[in-house]
Amino acid sequence: MKRAKLLTVKNLVTIAVLSAVAAVLMYLEFPLWFAPPFYEFDFSEIPVLVGAFSMGPAAGFIIEALKVVLKLLLKGSSTMGVGDWANLLIGCALVIPASMIYRKNRTKKGAVIGLAVGTLTMTTVGCFLNAYVLLPTYAQAFEGAWQGFLVMGAFTAAIAFPIFFFYGREKGKHPIAVGVVVEAAILAAAVLLMNVLHLFSEDSLAGLVGMGTAINPAIKGIWTFVLLAVAPFNLFKGVVVSLITVLIYKKIRVIMKQADSPRQTSGKAENLEKTSGGKA
């Protein structure tokens, strides 16, 4: 089946508007009571999900990336860019699986299943990335280390590559399965690189773990930090933005179709005029 074109004028305008809305929503962020203050909740994934459900996973990735870029341009970063990379990677872990499932089953049930899978994926990926990449990089960034940013670049490529792989191939055997295998291989290679080169040390994480312990005394190390702070944070965020998306998506789709209908009507009138030779 032939895929619909992504980069049409209508889609580009929609992507730009949704990216701007998402960037504005990133300003409305606040900490949650069970996580350290550098984890801040916001609603910016809602317009990303709306765009991904409407135009597909690749559009979702573009909106997610533009959202982060706009936020950096307008507000800068208080985490030396690490939190912004985290927002991109973990946001994609929610948006891409959810929109891929919805694309196969464009019903309310498909949306709910997709969002549930996306939330669980985001939670799992969030735990993995925080333990092995994001938290160590965040700690080392303030110590002047730069190696972690190279590893984060590899992780970003691992997330982005399959998306463009899916859309770049019109033919081929099981492109989704191949993309998943490729991503898993890149992630495994990145983890192996970190372990072999000893890019991260436990000492650099002591301050961050201590911030978690101040909130929850049960947090004693990196994995209790991840399980008792990171996992609940991502679960909470996924559930909240999923519920709101389910409630508003159909209404927003109606508005988007109504905005597009005058252009369609105008186009049909022009075609009719050309066909009739301009005769009344």
Backbone as CSV, one residue per row, in Angstrom:
resi,resn,N_x,N_y,N_z,CA_x,CA_y,CA_z,C_x,C_y,C_z
1,MET,0.846,-1.196,0.000,0.000,0.000,0.000,0.879,1.243,0.000
2,LYS,0.534,2.200,-0.850,1.342,3.406,-0.983,1.152,4.297,0.226
3,ARG,2.259,4.789,0.793,2.181,5.645,1.971,1.851,7.082,1.569
4,ALA,1.096,7.754,2.432,0.793,9.167,2.205,2.057,9.986,2.414
5,LYS,2.196,11.059,1.632,3.358,11.927,1.759,3.307,12.680,3.078
6,LEU,4.449,12.783,3.746,4.519,13.483,5.020,4.730,14.979,4.832
7,LEU,5.662,15.348,3.961,6.073,16.745,3.854,5.227,17.511,2.843
8,THR,3.910,17.521,3.045,3.033,18.380,2.265,2.949,19.736,2.955
9,VAL,2.445,20.743,2.240,2.318,22.075,2.832,1.423,22.029,4.064
10,LYS,0.296,21.337,3.964,-0.634,21.233,5.094,0.037,20.590,6.299
11,ASN,0.764,19.493,6.064,1.425,18.810,7.177,2.540,19.656,7.780
12,LEU,3.283,20.366,6.942,4.355,21.222,7.454,3.796,22.331,8.341
13,VAL,2.673,22.922,7.924,2.040,23.957,8.754,1.558,23.359,10.068
14,THR,0.936,22.187,9.990,0.440,21.529,11.208,1.583,21.182,12.144
15,ILE,2.676,20.658,11.593,3.856,20.321,12.398,4.404,21.566,13.091
16,ALA,4.484,22.678,12.360,5.011,23.913,12.935,4.133,24.412,14.081
17,VAL,2.813,24.381,13.885,1.889,24.856,14.923,1.963,23.965,16.160
18,LEU,1.931,22.652,15.961,1.970,21.734,17.102,3.312,21.821,17.834
19,SER,4.400,22.024,17.105,5.707,22.177,17.746,5.741,23.427,18.613
20,ALA,5.166,24.514,18.107,5.130,25.759,18.883,4.282,25.599,20.141
21,VAL,3.137,24.945,20.011,2.277,24.713,21.182,3.002,23.856,22.209
22,ALA,3.676,22.802,21.734,4.417,21.920,22.638,5.532,22.675,23.354
23,ALA,6.231,23.558,22.620,7.311,24.335,23.234,6.773,25.262,24.315
24,VAL,5.621,25.874,24.066,5.001,26.739,25.081,4.608,25.928,26.310
25,LEU,4.069,24.724,26.091,3.658,23.884,27.221,4.845,23.443,28.073
26,MET,6.043,23.428,27.492,7.222,23.070,28.270,7.542,24.120,29.331
27,TYR,7.028,25.338,29.147,7.209,26.380,30.163,6.381,26.083,31.407
28,LEU,5.256,25.372,31.222,4.356,25.089,32.337,4.754,23.761,32.971
29,GLU,5.881,23.760,33.645,6.408,22.541,34.237,6.511,22.679,35.754
30,PHE,6.376,21.565,36.427,6.435,21.583,37.884,6.930,20.226,38.383
31,PRO,7.625,20.199,39.527,8.131,18.929,40.072,7.004,18.119,40.704
32,LEU,7.231,16.823,40.817,6.294,15.931,41.498,6.864,15.558,42.860
33,TRP,5.985,15.245,43.781,6.380,15.066,45.175,7.287,13.864,45.422
34,PHE,7.289,12.883,44.509,8.052,11.651,44.754,9.347,11.586,43.949
35,ALA,9.697,12.669,43.250,10.904,12.670,42.419,11.736,13.912,42.725
36,PRO,13.054,13.837,42.511,13.910,15.017,42.723,13.457,16.190,41.854
37,PRO,13.779,17.416,42.255,13.251,18.595,41.564,13.721,18.775,40.125
38,PHE,14.813,18.094,39.710,15.234,18.254,38.321,14.394,17.402,37.373
39,TYR,13.491,16.574,37.910,12.473,15.913,37.094,11.204,16.749,37.181
40,GLU,10.851,17.408,36.093,9.687,18.292,36.103,8.655,17.818,35.084
41,PHE,7.421,17.782,35.543,6.309,17.307,34.720,5.775,18.437,33.850
42,ASP,5.468,18.131,32.581,4.792,19.104,31.721,3.870,18.348,30.764
43,PHE,3.060,19.107,30.032,2.050,18.528,29.145,2.460,18.601,27.675
44,SER,3.732,18.782,27.398,4.158,19.036,26.024,4.019,17.819,25.107
45,GLU,3.888,16.622,25.675,3.745,15.441,24.813,2.354,15.351,24.191
46,ILE,1.388,16.110,24.705,0.026,16.014,24.170,-0.038,16.475,22.711
47,PRO,0.435,17.683,22.360,0.418,18.048,20.936,1.292,17.154,20.076
48,VAL,2.362,16.586,20.654,3.199,15.652,19.891,2.400,14.396,19.550
49,LEU,1.656,13.879,20.519,0.818,12.709,20.277,-0.281,13.001,19.265
50,VAL,-0.879,14.181,19.362,-1.921,14.560,18.404,-1.350,14.557,16.981
51,GLY,-0.171,15.148,16.815,0.458,15.174,15.500,0.850,13.790,15.009
52,ALA,1.365,12.952,15.907,1.775,11.605,15.526,0.570,10.744,15.152
53,PHE,-0.530,10.880,15.889,-1.737,10.138,15.556,-2.315,10.601,14.226
54,SER,-2.201,11.888,13.957,-2.779,12.451,12.740,-1.929,12.181,11.507
55,MET,-0.585,12.294,11.651,0.299,12.233,10.480,1.299,11.093,10.508
56,GLY,1.389,10.357,11.610,2.280,9.213,11.658,3.476,9.401,12.576
57,PRO,4.207,8.316,12.870,5.348,8.364,13.802,6.457,9.315,13.391
58,ALA,6.752,9.415,12.093,7.823,10.311,11.652,7.489,11.761,11.973
59,ALA,6.225,12.136,11.772,5.791,13.488,12.126,5.917,13.704,13.630
60,GLY,5.588,12.673,14.403,5.736,12.767,15.857,7.173,13.026,16.256
61,PHE,8.108,12.337,15.607,9.523,12.555,15.906,9.944,13.984,15.558
62,ILE,9.492,14.478,14.411,9.860,15.838,13.990,9.317,16.863,14.976
63,ILE,8.058,16.703,15.384,7.456,17.638,16.341,8.203,17.586,17.677
64,GLU,8.534,16.384,18.110,9.275,16.215,19.365,10.615,16.933,19.299
65,ALA,11.325,16.764,18.186,12.636,17.399,18.036,12.522,18.918,17.944
66,LEU,11.561,19.405,17.158,11.373,20.848,17.021,10.960,21.480,18.342
67,LYS,10.152,20.769,19.094,9.731,21.252,20.415,10.940,21.528,21.300
68,VAL,11.861,20.583,21.332,13.051,20.728,22.168,13.947,21.862,21.651
69,VAL,14.103,21.945,20.328,14.932,23.003,19.748,14.348,24.382,20.058
70,LEU,13.023,24.529,19.897,12.374,25.811,20.192,12.532,26.182,21.658
71,LYS,12.401,25.203,22.529,12.546,25.465,23.960,13.964,25.925,24.270
72,LEU,14.953,25.294,23.652,16.342,25.699,23.874,16.599,27.117,23.369
73,LEU,16.015,27.459,22.215,16.202,28.792,21.656,15.528,29.873,22.502
74,LEU,14.350,29.539,23.048,13.572,30.537,23.773,13.962,30.639,25.245
75,LYS,14.320,29.500,25.833,14.533,29.459,27.280,15.930,29.040,27.686
76,GLY,16.623,28.364,26.805,17.915,27.820,27.181,17.759,26.537,27.982
77,SER,18.841,26.103,28.596,18.821,24.857,29.363,19.447,25.059,30.737
78,SER,18.772,24.537,31.744,19.315,24.595,33.104,20.059,23.309,33.461
79,THR,20.115,22.352,32.528,20.753,21.058,32.791,21.886,20.792,31.798
80,MET,22.432,21.850,31.205,23.517,21.725,30.218,23.107,20.838,29.044
81,GLY,21.830,20.860,28.716,21.329,20.122,27.566,20.943,18.689,27.840
82,VAL,21.335,18.138,28.995,21.059,16.727,29.271,19.563,16.493,29.432
83,GLY,18.885,17.368,30.177,17.449,17.220,30.362,16.691,17.335,29.059
84,ASP,17.202,18.137,28.135,16.535,18.316,26.844,16.706,17.073,25.968
85,TRP,17.905,16.473,26.001,18.094,15.192,25.324,17.170,14.134,25.925
86,ALA,17.055,14.138,27.241,16.183,13.170,27.907,14.736,13.351,27.462
87,ASN,14.304,14.606,27.364,12.932,14.879,26.933,12.688,14.340,25.534
88,LEU,13.663,14.512,24.651,13.530,14.019,23.278,13.476,12.497,23.231
89,LEU,14.442,11.846,23.866,14.543,10.389,23.777,13.364,9.698,24.439
90,ILE,13.045,10.120,25.653,11.979,9.449,26.394,10.614,9.822,25.820
91,GLY,10.488,11.047,25.298,9.252,11.415,24.620,9.005,10.547,23.396
92,CYS,10.057,10.285,22.622,9.927,9.402,21.458,9.529,7.986,21.872
93,ALA,10.010,7.551,23.022,9.669,6.207,23.499,8.182,6.083,23.786
94,LEU,7.506,7.177,24.095,6.054,7.179,24.279,5.339,7.350,22.949
95,VAL,5.727,8.343,22.187,4.970,8.775,21.009,5.058,7.770,19.864
96,ILE,6.236,7.235,19.608,6.417,6.396,18.425,5.677,5.055,18.524
97,PRO,5.830,4.290,19.612,5.044,3.054,19.689,3.536,3.311,19.673
98,ALA,3.094,4.347,20.393,1.662,4.655,20.446,1.119,4.965,19.063
99,SER,1.818,5.790,18.294,1.324,6.178,16.978,1.440,5.045,15.961
100,MET,2.447,4.184,16.119,2.573,3.043,15.219,1.400,2.083,15.387
101,ILE,1.009,1.841,16.623,-0.130,0.948,16.877,-1.432,1.591,16.407
102,TYR,-1.594,2.882,16.685,-2.809,3.579,16.248,-2.904,3.626,14.726
103,ARG,-1.767,3.727,14.065,-1.748,3.759,12.594,-2.295,2.472,12.000
104,LYS,-2.117,1.354,12.712,-2.630,0.067,12.253,-4.100,-0.131,12.614
105,ASN,-4.556,0.539,13.661,-5.938,0.381,14.134,-6.466,1.744,14.569
106,ARG,-7.002,2.508,13.615,-7.390,3.889,13.869,-8.780,3.949,14.516
107,THR,-8.870,3.398,15.714,-10.089,3.433,16.506,-9.726,3.890,17.916
108,LYS,-10.751,4.152,18.721,-10.478,4.545,20.102,-9.761,3.421,20.843
109,LYS,-10.156,2.185,20.571,-9.483,1.043,21.201,-8.019,0.990,20.780
110,GLY,-7.757,1.237,19.488,-6.379,1.248,19.012,-5.571,2.337,19.676
111,ALA,-6.197,3.504,19.878,-5.503,4.609,20.539,-5.166,4.256,21.987
112,VAL,-6.130,3.644,22.686,-5.916,3.290,24.089,-4.815,2.236,24.208
113,ILE,-4.854,1.227,23.354,-3.818,0.186,23.383,-2.456,0.798,23.058
114,GLY,-2.413,1.645,22.030,-1.164,2.287,21.654,-0.585,3.133,22.769
115,LEU,-1.439,3.911,23.432,-0.973,4.770,24.522,-0.515,3.943,25.723
116,ALA,-1.205,2.828,25.978,-0.785,1.957,27.084,0.587,1.350,26.799
117,VAL,0.769,0.861,25.563,2.065,0.296,25.185,3.132,1.391,25.209
118,GLY,2.792,2.581,24.711,3.733,3.689,24.719,4.157,4.084,26.117
119,THR,3.197,4.104,27.050,3.509,4.452,28.441,4.451,3.430,29.063
120,LEU,4.177,2.154,28.836,5.055,1.106,29.368,6.436,1.155,28.714
121,THR,6.459,1.437,27.406,7.743,1.555,26.707,8.535,2.737,27.237
122,MET,7.849,3.869,27.414,8.518,5.057,27.941,9.085,4.792,29.331
123,THR,8.336,4.087,30.155,8.805,3.794,31.510,10.030,2.892,31.483
124,THR,9.982,1.855,30.647,11.106,0.924,30.543,12.338,1.603,29.964
125,VAL,12.149,2.300,28.842,13.265,3.005,28.205,13.803,4.094,29.123
126,GLY,12.892,4.793,29.824,13.309,5.843,30.747,14.200,5.308,31.858
127,CYS,13.842,4.148,32.401,14.668,3.534,33.452,16.043,3.165,32.908
128,PHE,16.053,2.535,31.737,17.309,2.099,31.125,18.209,3.295,30.818
129,LEU,17.646,4.312,30.155,18.444,5.469,29.763,18.942,6.252,30.973
130,ASN,18.089,6.413,31.987,18.513,7.151,33.177,19.639,6.433,33.898
131,ALA,19.533,5.110,34.015,20.546,4.359,34.754,21.878,4.335,34.035
132,TYR,21.854,4.168,32.709,23.092,3.942,31.968,23.627,5.168,31.230
133,VAL,22.749,6.150,30.951,23.190,7.270,30.122,22.892,8.625,30.752
134,LEU,21.618,8.902,31.003,21.214,10.275,31.324,21.713,10.747,32.683
135,LEU,21.482,9.958,33.736,21.945,10.380,35.062,23.472,10.464,35.137
136,PRO,24.211,9.449,34.646,25.675,9.580,34.661,26.163,10.771,33.835
137,THR,25.521,11.010,32.686,25.934,12.143,31.861,25.631,13.453,32.555
138,TYR,24.464,13.531,33.186,24.080,14.738,33.923,25.095,15.030,35.029
139,ALA,25.508,13.972,35.741,26.485,14.149,36.812,27.829,14.597,36.261
140,GLN,28.269,13.951,35.194,29.586,14.272,34.643,29.601,15.599,33.893
141,ALA,28.443,16.025,33.378,28.393,17.307,32.665,28.819,18.447,33.573
142,PHE,28.433,18.360,34.829,28.789,19.408,35.776,30.213,19.246,36.310
143,GLU,30.851,18.131,35.967,32.256,17.943,36.315,33.159,18.248,35.130
144,GLY,32.569,18.658,34.008,33.357,19.023,32.831,33.632,17.879,31.886
145,ALA,33.078,16.694,32.138,33.320,15.554,31.249,32.461,15.688,29.997
146,TRP,32.952,15.187,28.881,32.236,15.333,27.615,31.907,14.000,26.967
147,GLN,32.485,12.902,27.480,32.295,11.618,26.804,30.825,11.203,26.754
148,GLY,30.101,11.527,27.807,28.710,11.109,27.864,27.870,11.664,26.741
149,PHE,28.194,12.877,26.273,27.412,13.466,25.203,27.577,12.683,23.896
150,LEU,28.754,12.087,23.692,28.953,11.258,22.514,28.060,10.022,22.579
151,VAL,27.972,9.434,23.768,27.134,8.254,23.931,25.669,8.620,23.732
152,MET,25.244,9.780,24.247,23.867,10.206,24.051,23.565,10.412,22.574
153,GLY,24.547,10.882,21.822,24.351,11.018,20.383,24.072,9.673,19.737
154,ALA,24.771,8.627,20.200,24.532,7.283,19.665,23.129,6.811,20.001
155,PHE,22.669,7.109,21.220,21.326,6.713,21.606,20.276,7.454,20.787
156,THR,20.513,8.729,20.518,19.579,9.492,19.697,19.494,8.908,18.297
157,ALA,20.638,8.550,17.726,20.646,7.918,16.411,19.890,6.601,16.441
158,ALA,20.010,5.882,17.558,19.317,4.602,17.679,17.804,4.781,17.681
159,ILE,17.346,5.893,18.240,15.914,6.168,18.234,15.467,6.670,16.866
160,ALA,16.259,7.539,16.254,15.844,8.199,15.014,15.943,7.278,13.799
161,PHE,16.970,6.430,13.754,17.225,5.640,12.555,16.032,4.780,12.138
162,PRO,15.428,4.003,13.055,14.319,3.153,12.618,13.147,3.941,12.045
163,ILE,12.905,5.150,12.557,11.763,5.931,12.084,11.940,6.270,10.606
164,PHE,13.101,6.791,10.259,13.342,7.136,8.868,13.517,5.882,8.019
165,PHE,13.927,4.802,8.664,14.024,3.521,7.954,12.637,3.066,7.531
166,PHE,11.650,3.159,8.442,10.285,2.735,8.135,9.734,3.518,6.939
167,TYR,9.952,4.837,6.955,9.365,5.690,5.935,10.211,5.772,4.668
168,GLY,11.482,5.407,4.769,12.350,5.491,3.605,12.251,4.284,2.693
169,ARG,11.646,3.216,3.165,11.541,1.994,2.371,10.102,1.791,1.915
170,GLU,9.897,1.804,0.628,8.567,1.545,0.095,8.335,0.048,-0.066
171,LYS,9.440,-0.693,-0.216,9.334,-2.132,-0.390,10.362,-2.817,0.497
172,GLY,10.163,-4.087,0.718,11.140,-4.826,1.533,10.447,-5.756,2.488
173,LYS,11.219,-6.632,3.090,10.677,-7.629,3.991,10.722,-7.138,5.430
174,HIS,9.554,-7.056,6.040,9.412,-6.763,7.463,10.309,-5.603,7.918
175,PRO,10.105,-4.397,7.395,10.989,-3.281,7.765,10.930,-2.935,9.240
176,ILE,9.776,-3.122,9.879,9.673,-2.801,11.307,10.547,-3.746,12.117
177,ALA,10.488,-5.027,11.800,11.312,-5.999,12.519,12.796,-5.705,12.329
178,VAL,13.188,-5.377,11.096,14.582,-5.042,10.829,14.996,-3.803,11.617
179,GLY,14.111,-2.777,11.639,14.421,-1.556,12.378,14.602,-1.809,13.856
180,VAL,13.764,-2.664,14.428,13.872,-2.980,15.854,15.184,-3.689,16.148
181,VAL,15.562,-4.615,15.284,16.835,-5.343,15.463,18.019,-4.378,15.378
182,VAL,17.967,-3.471,14.403,19.053,-2.491,14.251,19.159,-1.617,15.486
183,GLU,18.002,-1.130,15.974,18.021,-0.274,17.165,18.573,-1.024,18.367
184,ALA,18.140,-2.285,18.566,18.626,-3.078,19.690,20.137,-3.267,19.611
185,ALA,20.643,-3.477,18.394,22.089,-3.667,18.217,22.853,-2.393,18.578
186,ILE,22.333,-1.229,18.163,23.016,0.034,18.464,22.992,0.306,19.965
187,LEU,21.851,0.051,20.598,21.756,0.257,22.045,22.723,-0.663,22.790
188,ALA,22.782,-1.930,22.372,23.689,-2.883,23.024,25.144,-2.450,22.838
189,ALA,25.484,-1.960,21.641,26.846,-1.503,21.384,27.198,-0.299,22.247
190,ALA,26.229,0.609,22.443,26.481,1.791,23.264,26.735,1.410,24.718
191,VAL,25.922,0.469,25.231,26.103,0.017,26.614,27.455,-0.676,26.770
192,LEU,27.821,-1.508,25.790,29.120,-2.179,25.824,30.261,-1.162,25.816
193,LEU,30.110,-0.117,24.993,31.129,0.929,24.934,31.306,1.604,26.288
194,MET,30.182,1.899,26.938,30.260,2.557,28.245,30.968,1.678,29.271
195,ASN,30.642,0.382,29.252,31.232,-0.529,30.233,32.716,-0.781,29.965
196,VAL,33.075,-0.918,28.686,34.462,-1.209,28.340,35.366,-0.015,28.628
197,LEU,34.899,1.172,28.257,35.728,2.365,28.428,35.573,3.010,29.802
198,HIS,34.646,2.502,30.605,34.411,3.054,31.948,34.178,4.568,31.897
199,LEU,33.267,4.952,31.017,33.001,6.385,30.850,32.375,6.994,32.095
200,PHE,31.603,6.189,32.819,30.886,6.720,33.968,31.344,6.034,35.251
201,SER,31.375,6.780,36.320,31.762,6.218,37.610,30.638,6.395,38.611
202,GLU,30.597,5.507,39.570,29.560,5.581,40.610,29.714,6.845,41.451
203,ASP,30.959,7.312,41.634,31.181,8.491,42.477,30.486,9.732,41.929
204,SER,30.427,9.847,40.606,29.811,11.025,40.003,28.310,11.072,40.219
205,LEU,27.722,9.924,40.600,26.276,9.855,40.800,25.864,10.090,42.249
206,ALA,26.834,10.174,43.139,26.513,10.236,44.569,25.614,11.433,44.897
207,GLY,25.897,12.585,44.284,25.095,13.773,44.577,23.658,13.629,44.119
208,LEU,23.464,13.055,42.930,22.108,12.880,42.410,21.327,11.862,43.233
209,VAL,21.984,10.765,43.581,21.322,9.754,44.411,20.949,10.358,45.764
210,GLY,21.822,11.211,46.290,21.535,11.869,47.559,20.292,12.745,47.489
211,MET,20.048,13.392,46.348,18.835,14.189,46.182,17.601,13.307,46.204
212,GLY,17.742,12.104,45.657,16.632,11.150,45.722,16.409,10.637,47.133
213,THR,17.492,10.379,47.851,17.391,9.892,49.231,16.714,10.919,50.138
214,ALA,16.952,12.209,49.868,16.332,13.265,50.670,14.814,13.244,50.549
215,ILE,14.306,12.767,49.410,12.860,12.690,49.199,12.311,11.347,49.660
216,ASN,13.047,10.280,49.352,12.619,8.929,49.718,13.815,8.185,50.313
217,PRO,13.824,7.955,51.635,14.962,7.293,52.284,15.255,5.900,51.745
218,ALA,14.282,5.285,51.068,14.508,3.954,50.514,15.456,3.979,49.319
219,ILE,15.708,5.158,48.756,16.630,5.284,47.622,18.068,5.274,48.154
220,LYS,18.797,4.205,47.809,20.168,4.022,48.314,21.214,4.013,47.205
221,GLY,20.795,3.773,45.971,21.732,3.689,44.857,21.036,4.018,43.557
222,ILE,21.737,3.805,42.452,21.214,4.218,41.156,19.950,3.448,40.790
223,TRP,19.916,2.130,41.085,18.748,1.359,40.655,17.539,1.572,41.551
224,THR,17.741,1.804,42.839,16.585,2.174,43.665,16.101,3.568,43.283
225,PHE,17.023,4.436,42.879,16.638,5.757,42.379,15.751,5.609,41.143
226,VAL,16.194,4.754,40.230,15.445,4.563,38.985,14.078,3.948,39.245
227,LEU,14.025,2.931,40.095,12.773,2.206,40.330,11.781,2.991,41.183
228,LEU,12.282,3.812,42.108,11.393,4.507,43.035,11.125,5.964,42.663
229,ALA,11.885,6.492,41.703,11.672,7.887,41.291,11.410,7.999,39.790
230,VAL,12.295,7.439,38.988,12.172,7.583,37.536,10.961,6.820,36.992
231,ALA,10.816,5.549,37.387,9.704,4.743,36.873,8.341,5.339,37.252
232,PRO,8.103,5.691,38.527,6.809,6.309,38.858,6.574,7.629,38.130
233,PHE,7.630,8.408,37.942,7.489,9.686,37.230,7.007,9.461,35.807
234,ASN,7.645,8.535,35.084,7.261,8.288,33.698,5.892,7.622,33.589
235,LEU,5.572,6.732,34.531,4.229,6.134,34.548,3.162,7.202,34.756
236,PHE,3.392,8.072,35.717,2.435,9.147,36.007,2.260,10.046,34.785
237,LYS,3.373,10.446,34.187,3.307,11.324,33.020,2.597,10.644,31.857
238,GLY,2.937,9.382,31.619,2.317,8.665,30.512,0.818,8.524,30.675
239,VAL,0.374,8.196,31.879,-1.064,8.026,32.133,-1.808,9.345,31.967
240,VAL,-1.258,10.423,32.520,-1.942,11.721,32.467,-2.044,12.237,31.032
241,VAL,-0.931,12.259,30.296,-0.983,12.786,28.930,-1.795,11.869,28.015
242,SER,-1.805,10.573,28.291,-2.608,9.645,27.490,-4.094,9.904,27.683
243,LEU,-4.514,10.085,28.931,-5.927,10.358,29.201,-6.376,11.643,28.518
244,ILE,-5.570,12.679,28.622,-5.933,13.958,28.006,-5.966,13.822,26.486
245,THR,-5.005,13.104,25.917,-4.972,12.921,24.462,-6.210,12.195,23.969
246,VAL,-6.612,11.140,24.666,-7.812,10.394,24.277,-9.045,11.290,24.327
247,LEU,-9.117,12.166,25.324,-10.277,13.026,25.495,-10.367,14.121,24.431
248,ILE,-9.226,14.649,23.977,-9.261,15.815,23.088,-8.950,15.499,21.635
249,TYR,-8.422,14.312,21.337,-7.915,14.063,19.990,-8.994,14.214,18.925
250,LYS,-10.143,13.587,19.123,-11.196,13.636,18.115,-11.661,15.066,17.867
251,LYS,-11.774,15.867,18.931,-12.212,17.255,18.772,-11.193,18.053,17.971
252,ILE,-9.905,17.827,18.252,-8.863,18.541,17.518,-8.839,18.095,16.054
253,ARG,-9.055,16.809,15.801,-9.092,16.304,14.437,-10.221,16.956,13.652
254,VAL,-11.378,17.157,14.304,-12.508,17.824,13.644,-12.129,19.254,13.262
255,ILE,-11.459,19.956,14.187,-11.033,21.334,13.906,-10.037,21.362,12.751
256,MET,-9.100,20.409,12.745,-8.102,20.355,11.680,-8.756,20.077,10.326
257,LYS,-9.758,19.204,10.303,-10.456,18.900,9.055,-11.271,20.092,8.583
258,GLN,-11.902,20.793,9.531,-12.682,21.970,9.165,-11.788,23.065,8.603
259,ALA,-10.584,23.214,9.165,-9.644,24.211,8.662,-9.164,23.865,7.262
260,ASP,-9.123,22.564,6.969,-8.635,22.129,5.669,-9.731,22.134,4.604
261,SER,-11.005,22.032,5.009,-12.108,21.893,4.064,-12.264,23.081,3.124
262,PRO,-12.059,24.340,3.556,-12.158,25.445,2.598,-11.155,25.330,1.458
263,ARG,-9.916,24.853,1.766,-8.909,24.683,0.729,-9.317,23.589,-0.240
264,GLN,-9.902,22.495,0.311,-10.343,21.407,-0.546,-11.479,21.863,-1.450
265,THR,-12.436,22.621,-0.878,-13.566,23.126,-1.642,-13.093,24.063,-2.743
266,SER,-12.125,24.933,-2.403,-11.572,25.862,-3.379,-10.872,25.115,-4.506
267,GLY,-10.121,24.072,-4.125,-9.418,23.283,-5.132,-10.380,22.589,-6.071
268,LYS,-11.491,22.053,-5.529,-12.481,21.381,-6.366,-13.143,22.372,-7.314
269,ALA,-13.411,23.581,-6.821,-14.040,24.606,-7.660,-13.130,24.993,-8.816
270,GLU,-11.814,25.123,-8.519,-10.871,25.471,-9.569,-10.801,24.379,-10.628
271,ASN,-10.799,23.107,-10.168,-10.752,21.994,-11.113,-12.007,21.956,-11.978
272,LEU,-13.164,22.243,-11.368,-14.418,22.247,-12.094,-14.437,23.354,-13.138
273,GLU,-13.872,24.506,-12.756,-13.818,25.642,-13.680,-12.933,25.324,-14.873
274,LYS,-11.796,24.672,-14.593,-10.901,24.305,-15.697,-11.555,23.287,-16.604
275,THR,-12.277,22.329,-16.002,-12.924,21.277,-16.791,-13.989,21.838,-17.692
276,SER,-14.721,22.809,-17.176,-15.841,23.382,-17.949,-15.378,24.516,-18.855
277,GLY,-14.080,24.787,-18.841,-13.563,25.843,-19.707,-13.911,27.231,-19.222
278,GLY,-14.230,27.347,-17.945,-14.542,28.640,-17.378,-15.949,29.115,-17.688
279,LYS,-16.788,28.246,-18.279,-18.151,28.632,-18.605,-19.055,28.550,-17.379
280,ALA,-20.001,29.469,-17.281,-20.952,29.470,-16.181,-22.025,28.433,-16.434
